[in-house]
Amino acid sequence: MGRTVSTRRNTKPPKPAYVLDEQIGFILRQVWQRHAMIFARDIGINLTPTQWAALAKLAETGPCSQNQLGRLTAMDVATIKGVIDRLTARGLTETSPDPEDGRRLLVSLTRAGQQLAEKATPSALAISRETLAPLDAKERELLMGLLSKLR
């Protein structure tokens, strides 16, 4: 006797073990892309996010070595070097010998760099607010706390 094969047309295929849309890295990349778009649209000056990070950190901490600045801004050696080279070419940063260690150079903001950082700060704060705007205050606090734990 022959077996009857029934075809199920309403059956969904089983859910795959790996669904890209549910992965933290993919979600973080999409959130970063949204934030980067808001940044580019609203910063109001010709700076990349990495250039702004370097300027903002120097405004916050004062002069420091390029290596230390890279660590403070989560940039590798090659990236921070390129960022500082471009900022220096624009007259926004400068280097000088470290008075405590003549082998090391300190990176600092020029007067123009300090003024630009001060001018851009309100826009940068607004960009952060807009990035987090879909969340209520409690959700923003929770998200920032959870992301800080993942660093």
C-alpha positions in Angstrom: 0.0 0.0 0.0 1.2 3.5 -0.8 1.5 6.2 1.9 -0.4 9.4 1.5 1.8 12.4 1.8 0.0 15.4 3.1 1.4 18.8 2.3 1.1 21.4 5.0 0.8 24.8 3.5 0.2 26.7 6.7 3.3 25.4 8.5 6.1 27.9 9.2 9.6 26.6 8.9 11.3 26.2 12.2 13.0 29.3 13.6 16.7 29.2 12.9 19.1 29.1 15.8 20.7 32.4 14.8 18.4 35.2 13.8 20.5 38.3 12.9 17.9 40.8 14.0 18.0 39.4 17.5 21.8 39.7 18.0 23.3 42.3 20.2 26.1 43.3 17.8 23.6 43.8 14.9 21.2 45.9 17.1 24.1 48.0 18.5 25.3 48.6 14.9 21.9 49.8 13.9 21.7 52.1 16.9 25.1 53.4 16.1 24.1 54.1 12.5 21.1 56.1 13.8 23.2 58.0 16.2 25.9 58.7 13.6 23.2 60.1 11.2 21.9 62.4 14.0 25.5 63.5 14.8 26.4 64.3 11.2 23.1 66.2 10.7 23.2 68.2 14.0 26.8 68.7 15.2 26.9 72.0 13.3 30.7 71.8 12.6 32.8 69.8 10.3 33.9 67.0 12.7 33.6 63.3 12.7 32.5 61.5 15.9 36.0 60.4 16.6 37.4 63.9 16.2 34.7 65.2 18.5 35.5 62.5 21.1 39.2 63.6 21.1 38.3 67.3 21.4 35.7 66.6 24.1 38.0 64.5 26.1 40.9 67.0 25.9 38.4 69.7 27.0 37.5 67.5 29.9 40.9 66.3 31.0 43.4 68.9 29.7 46.6 67.9 28.0 47.6 64.3 27.9 49.8 62.0 25.8 48.4 60.7 22.5 48.5 57.2 23.8 46.5 58.1 26.9 44.0 60.0 24.8 43.5 57.0 22.7 42.8 54.9 25.7 40.4 57.5 27.2 38.5 57.6 23.9 38.6 53.9 23.0 40.7 54.4 19.9 43.6 52.3 18.8 47.0 53.8 18.2 46.6 54.2 14.5 43.2 55.8 14.8 44.1 58.3 17.5 47.2 59.3 15.5 45.2 60.0 12.4 42.5 61.9 14.4 45.2 64.1 16.1 47.0 64.7 12.8 43.8 66.0 11.2 42.9 68.1 14.2 46.4 69.6 14.4 46.3 70.3 10.6 43.1 72.3 11.3 44.7 74.2 14.1 42.5 72.6 16.8 45.2 70.7 18.7 48.9 71.0 19.2 51.6 68.9 20.8 54.4 70.0 23.2 57.1 68.1 25.1 55.9 66.6 28.4 57.8 68.5 31.1 58.0 65.3 33.2 59.2 63.1 30.4 61.0 64.6 27.5 60.5 61.5 25.3 56.7 62.0 25.4 54.5 64.6 23.7 51.4 66.0 25.2 48.4 66.8 23.1 46.3 69.8 24.0 43.6 72.0 22.6 44.6 75.2 20.9 42.6 78.3 21.7 40.6 77.6 18.5 40.1 74.0 19.6 38.8 75.1 23.0 36.4 77.6 21.5 35.2 74.9 19.0 34.6 72.4 21.8 32.7 75.0 23.8 30.6 75.9 20.7 29.8 72.3 19.9 29.0 71.1 23.4 25.3 72.2 23.3 24.8 70.4 20.0 26.6 67.3 21.2 24.3 67.2 24.3 21.2 67.6 22.0 22.5 64.8 19.8 22.7 62.5 22.9 19.2 63.5 23.9 17.8 62.9 20.5 19.5 59.5 20.2 17.8 58.5 23.5 14.5 60.3 22.8 12.4 57.1 22.1 13.0 56.1 25.7 11.5 57.6 28.8 13.8 58.8 31.7 13.7 55.5 33.5 14.5 53.6 30.4 17.4 55.9 29.5 18.9 55.5 32.9 18.5 51.7 32.7 20.0 51.5 29.2 23.0 53.6 30.1 23.6 51.5 33.2 23.3 48.2 31.3 25.6 49.4 28.5 28.2 50.6 31.0 28.2 47.1 32.5 29.0 45.7 29.0 32.1 47.9 28.5 
